[in-house]
Amino acid sequence: MNIAIVSAQALTSDTPAIARELARGHRVTVYTRSAPGQPSKGVAIEQVAAGPDVELSESDLLPYIPDFSAGLKRRWSKERPDIIHAHSWAGGLAAIAGSEGLGVPVTQTFHGHFHEGQTPVRRLECAIGRHARAVIATCADEESELIRMGVPRRNISVVPSGIDVERFRRQGPAFPRGDHPRLLHVGLGSDPGEIAVSGAATAIAALAAIPDTELVVAGGDDLSIERLRTIARNHGVGDRVDLLGPVPHTAMPKLMRSADLVLSLAPTVPTGLAALEAMACGIPVVASAVGAHLDSVVDGVTGFLTRPGRPAETAVRIRELLGDMTLRTAMGYAAADRARSRYSLERISMELLRVYERTCA
């Protein structure tokens, strides 16, 4: 199968890894407007010139979509793909326009990032969702949102994000640590202005009720880190919070294996990759009961789900796990088994291929 993947901006989430997995038995080409970055093994990357060669905000990106779609149409008119998989509203808009008249089915993934209200982008998202031959949701929560947008239920397939279970596994090296229990929170969200209600802020507030324990926070820019440092001081736990800033993805398995628990407490969770990667490392998670977490984390089996923005409730669950090594170990084994059996790149790529085959048929 000749698969075309379209992204107006650089690929994010697990998409590059899935593309490499698909390329084991199929021809995969990624079409992107901005700089493609490092090439992926077995995956062809074509940059379609449309506007400045940098990441753009949504308002700045929209004027260049016609040029991007025209470039796609020129390429696909010469060599027609069998299936097109567009990512985000901008990729979907370009893919639909670029494939017009070619008879190539378009599948669409929004990655759970939807706009509220009757904004122009929201109207575009609804139109793209209804036009695409198939829409791929990453979790049941996203499927419900797509139905509210008017996407026919029969056109929606739920295919979760996938993880590299060979890199993220129970056995392997871990970063050094002290004698106190270690909590690790991964991810700060995309809006530093909302840092006070972020998952990391909830984790810091919860730490105030968990004595003799350290919290390591991975992610965030300088502004976010400074705001979290202030929050930690205000809660009297500044000496027990280690704000690492951005951590290379290649270092995350070692960091996760150094923790007793991994926290993923964001108020919105489109993919839930951090929780999945921790589970694959055999580390129980305490996660916010939203989005993809509702599908991936089995409450009381692979970790605990808590309501977002509830530090007291979160602290109770953390203390329960830290105080019971048998429970923590059992949950770690269950988490690793679930991550490996349900969320491996191999399985997720097979599920995507089934969606592609049904769409082509």
C-alpha positions in Angstrom: 0.0 0.0 0.0 1.2 3.5 -0.9 0.5 5.6 2.2 0.7 9.4 2.2 0.9 11.1 5.7 0.1 14.8 5.7 1.1 17.3 8.4 1.2 21.1 7.8 3.6 21.4 10.8 6.3 19.1 12.1 5.0 15.7 13.2 4.3 15.3 16.9 3.2 12.6 19.3 3.8 9.0 18.2 3.3 9.6 14.5 6.9 9.3 13.3 7.3 6.0 15.2 4.1 4.6 13.7 5.2 5.7 10.3 8.4 3.7 10.7 6.4 0.7 11.7 4.1 1.0 8.7 7.1 1.3 6.5 8.2 -2.3 7.3 5.7 -3.6 4.8 4.3 -0.6 2.9 5.5 2.5 1.2 5.1 5.5 3.4 5.7 9.2 2.5 5.3 12.1 4.9 4.4 15.4 3.3 5.1 18.4 5.5 5.2 22.2 5.0 7.8 23.0 7.6 11.3 21.6 8.0 10.9 17.8 8.2 13.8 17.3 10.7 15.7 14.0 10.8 14.6 11.4 8.3 12.9 8.3 9.6 14.2 4.9 8.7 12.3 3.6 5.7 10.0 6.6 5.5 10.3 9.1 2.7 9.9 12.8 3.7 8.9 15.4 1.2 8.8 19.1 2.1 6.2 21.1 0.2 7.1 24.7 0.0 4.3 26.9 1.4 5.2 30.0 3.4 8.2 30.4 5.7 10.2 27.3 6.7 9.3 27.6 10.4 6.6 26.5 12.8 3.7 29.0 12.6 0.7 29.9 14.8 -2.7 28.9 13.5 -3.6 32.4 12.4 -0.3 32.7 10.5 -0.6 29.2 9.0 -4.0 29.5 7.4 -3.0 31.8 4.5 -0.4 29.2 3.3 -2.7 26.2 3.2 -3.7 26.8 -0.5 0.0 26.7 -1.5 0.5 23.6 0.5 -2.5 21.8 -1.0 -1.5 22.9 -4.5 1.9 21.4 -3.9 0.3 18.1 -2.7 -1.9 18.0 -5.8 1.0 18.4 -8.1 2.8 15.5 -6.5 -0.2 13.2 -6.2 -1.2 13.9 -9.8 2.1 12.4 -10.9 2.0 9.5 -8.4 -1.3 8.7 -6.8 -1.2 7.3 -3.3 -3.6 4.6 -2.2 -4.6 6.3 1.1 -4.0 9.7 2.7 -3.8 10.1 6.4 -4.0 13.8 7.5 -3.0 15.1 10.9 -4.6 18.1 12.6 -7.1 20.4 11.0 -4.5 22.1 8.8 -3.2 18.8 7.4 -6.8 17.7 6.8 -7.7 20.9 5.0 -4.7 20.6 2.7 -5.2 16.9 2.1 -8.8 17.3 1.1 -8.1 20.1 -1.3 -5.0 18.4 -2.7 -6.7 15.1 -3.4 -9.8 16.7 -5.1 -10.6 14.8 -8.3 -8.0 12.1 -7.7 -10.3 9.6 -6.0 -8.0 9.0 -3.1 -9.7 8.4 0.3 -8.7 10.7 3.1 -8.5 9.6 6.7 -8.2 12.2 9.5 -6.7 12.4 13.0 -7.2 15.5 15.1 -5.2 14.1 18.1 -7.8 15.4 20.5 -7.0 19.1 19.9 -10.3 20.7 19.2 -11.4 24.4 19.3 -14.4 25.6 21.3 -17.2 27.8 20.2 -18.1 28.9 16.6 -14.6 30.0 15.6 -13.5 29.7 12.0 -11.1 26.8 12.8 -13.9 25.0 14.7 -16.1 25.2 11.7 -13.2 23.9 9.6 -12.7 21.0 12.0 -16.4 20.0 11.7 -16.3 20.2 7.9 -13.1 18.2 7.7 -14.5 15.5 10.1 -17.7 15.2 8.0 -15.8 15.1 4.7 -13.1 12.6 5.5 -13.8 9.0 4.6 -12.7 7.9 8.0 -11.8 9.8 11.2 -9.4 8.1 13.7 -9.9 9.0 17.3 -7.2 8.3 19.9 -9.6 7.4 22.7 -13.3 7.0 23.5 -13.5 10.5 24.9 -12.4 11.9 21.5 -14.9 9.7 19.7 -17.7 11.3 21.7 -16.5 14.8 20.8 -16.3 13.8 17.1 -19.9 12.6 17.3 -21.0 16.0 18.8 -19.2 17.7 15.9 -21.5 15.8 13.5 -19.1 13.1 12.3 -21.1 10.0 11.5 -20.4 7.3 14.1 -19.8 4.7 11.3 -16.9 6.8 10.0 -15.1 6.9 13.3 -12.4 4.3 14.4 -10.7 4.4 17.8 -7.0 3.7 17.4 -4.9 4.8 20.5 -1.4 6.1 20.5 1.4 3.6 20.4 4.6 3.3 22.4 8.0 1.7 21.8 7.8 -1.2 24.3 11.4 -2.3 23.5 12.7 1.1 24.7 10.2 1.6 27.5 10.4 -1.7 29.4 10.7 -2.9 33.0 14.3 -4.1 32.7 17.0 -1.5 32.1 19.2 1.2 33.6 17.8 4.0 35.8 19.1 7.4 36.9 20.5 7.6 40.4 18.3 8.8 43.2 18.3 9.4 46.9 16.8 7.4 49.8 13.4 9.2 49.8 10.5 8.0 47.7 10.5 9.7 44.3 7.5 10.9 42.4 7.9 11.9 38.7 5.4 14.2 36.9 5.8 14.3 33.1 4.5 17.2 31.0 3.3 20.7 31.7 0.8 21.3 28.9 1.2 23.7 26.0 0.0 27.0 27.6 2.4 28.5 30.3 -0.3 31.0 31.1 -2.4 28.1 32.6 0.4 26.7 34.7 -1.4 27.4 38.0 -4.1 24.8 37.0 -1.7 22.4 35.3 -1.0 18.8 36.3 2.4 19.8 37.7 0.9 22.4 39.9 -1.6 19.8 41.3 1.3 17.4 41.9 3.2 20.2 43.9 0.1 21.0 46.0 -0.3 17.2 46.7 3.3 16.9 47.8 2.6 19.2 50.7 0.5 16.3 52.2 3.2 13.7 51.5 6.1 14.1 53.8 9.7 12.8 53.2 9.1 12.4 49.4 10.6 14.2 46.5 8.9 15.3 43.3 10.7 15.5 40.0 9.0 17.5 37.2 10.0 16.9 33.6 9.1 19.4 30.9 8.3 23.1 30.5 10.1 26.3 29.4 11.8 28.9 31.6 8.6 30.8 32.3 6.7 27.7 33.3 9.5 26.5 35.5 9.8 29.9 37.3 6.0 29.9 38.0 6.1 26.3 39.3 9.1 27.2 41.5 6.9 30.0 43.0 4.0 27.6 43.6 6.4 25.1 45.3 7.7 27.9 47.6 4.1 28.9 48.4 3.3 25.3 49.5 6.4 25.0 51.5 7.9 22.2 49.4 10.5 24.1 47.4 13.3 22.0 48.8 11.6 18.8 47.7 10.7 19.7 44.1 13.3 19.3 41.3 12.3 21.1 38.1 14.3 19.5 35.3 12.9 21.4 32.3 12.9 19.7 28.9 14.1 16.1 29.0 15.2 14.3 25.8 12.8 11.5 25.0 15.7 9.1 24.8 16.4 9.7 28.5 12.8 9.2 29.6 13.0 5.4 30.2 15.9 5.9 32.7 14.1 8.7 34.4 10.8 6.8 34.7 12.6 3.7 36.1 14.2 5.8 38.8 10.7 6.8 40.2 8.4 4.9 42.6 5.3 6.5 40.9 4.7 8.5 37.8 2.1 11.2 37.9 0.2 12.5 34.8 -2.3 15.0 36.1 -3.0 17.3 33.2 -6.6 18.5 33.0 -6.8 17.5 29.3 -5.1 14.4 27.9 -5.4 13.8 24.1 -2.9 10.9 23.9 -1.8 9.9 27.4 1.7 8.9 26.1 3.5 9.7 29.4 1.2 7.4 31.4 1.6 4.6 28.8 5.4 4.9 28.7 5.5 4.8 32.5 3.3 1.7 32.5 5.5 0.0 30.0 8.4 0.6 32.4 6.5 -1.2 35.1 5.8 2.0 37.1 2.3 2.5 38.5 0.7 5.8 37.6 -1.6 8.2 39.3 -3.4 10.0 36.5 -6.1 12.5 35.9 -9.4 10.8 35.0 -9.8 12.5 31.6 -9.3 11.8 27.9 -7.0 8.9 27.0 -6.3 8.0 30.6 -9.8 6.7 30.9 -9.0 4.1 28.3 -5.4 3.2 29.2 -5.2 3.3 33.0 -7.2 0.6 34.7 -8.2 2.2 38.0 -7.0 0.1 40.9 -5.1 -2.3 38.6 -2.4 -0.4 36.7 -2.6 2.7 38.8 -5.2 5.2 40.1 -7.4 7.7 38.4 -8.1 11.0 40.2 -10.2 14.0 39.4 -8.1 16.7 37.8 -7.2 19.7 40.0 -7.8 17.8 43.3 -4.5 17.7 45.1 -5.9 16.3 48.4 -7.6 13.4 46.5 -4.3 12.8 44.6 -2.3 12.8 47.8 -4.4 10.1 49.3 -3.8 7.8 46.4 -0.1 8.5 46.3 0.3 7.8 50.0 -1.7 4.5 49.6 0.7 3.3 46.9 3.9 4.5 48.6 2.8 2.8 51.8 2.2 -0.6 50.2 5.1 -2.0 48.3 3.2 -5.2 47.5 0.4 -3.2 45.9 2.9 -1.0 44.0 4.8 -4.0 42.7 1.6 -5.8 41.6 0.3 -2.7 39.8 3.7 -2.3 38.1 3.6 -5.8 36.6 0.0 -5.3 35.5 0.8 -1.9 34.0 3.8 -3.4 32.0 1.6 -6.3 30.7 -1.2 -3.9 29.6 1.2 -1.5 27.8 3.0 -4.3 26.0 -0.1 -6.2 24.9 -2.4 -3.3 24.0 -0.2 -0.3 23.0 2.8 -1.6 21.2 3.7 0.2 17.9 3.3 -3.1 16.1 -0.3 -3.6 17.3 -1.3 0.1 16.7 0.1 0.1 13.2 -1.9 -3.1 12.4 -5.0 -1.4 13.6 -4.3 1.6 11.4 -3.8 -0.6 8.4 -7.2 -2.3 9.0 -8.7 1.2 9.0 -6.9 2.0 5.8 -8.0 -1.2 4.1 -11.6 -0.8 5.1 -11.5 2.8 3.8 -10.0 1.8 0.5 -12.6 -1.0 0.1 
